[in-house]
């Protein structure tokens, strides 16, 4: 049975491989920078789709392992949402440094894009299935611990369980956090507090943003 941390480590390895692949693709591209961008626009979405399928399958396997002992029966379904348009926009953004012959910056951008997008189906699979599973009470955030930023540490603090369907998985481009389902009959941590729910909103008011800045500075200083 795979634990949440072990599954997270497997996702990290998959992300490392995805980064290596996109860097290789960039080196293999040739011609003008516009031509290289077109080559990547034509090929990278399909390659990313391959890693996204792997990410979602990894999450589904972990979900089923984590569910052992929970009441009733349920089999997780891998979730890969169609993000073709956003991925193509990401490729265009990552390609910009090629116009000034800065392959190093382009490679860093492509690596960031690849890791961010391939990790998304993992979280989508966990969050979507726990909403559909009668035995699930919510989800919890698995961070990098001391290596995480103050924002991620706050969201994962106390092993908080996000029970409300309105809570989204707040993430930034270099976030390596994952989600884990929480089930009835298992170990259930405290419910997320007001600040954690506020930080998990898709949109926040200026007043809420100011509150969170002060809250992080006072409680989770780096």
PyMOL commands that set and color helices and strands:
alter all, ss='L'
color gray80, all
select helices_A, chain A and resi 4-28+33-66+84-100+103-132+145-147+150-159+194-199+206-219
alter helices_A, ss='H'
color red, helices_A
select strands_A, chain A and resi 136-142+161-162+178-183
alter strands_A, ss='S'
color yellow, strands_A
deselect
rebuild
show_as cartoon
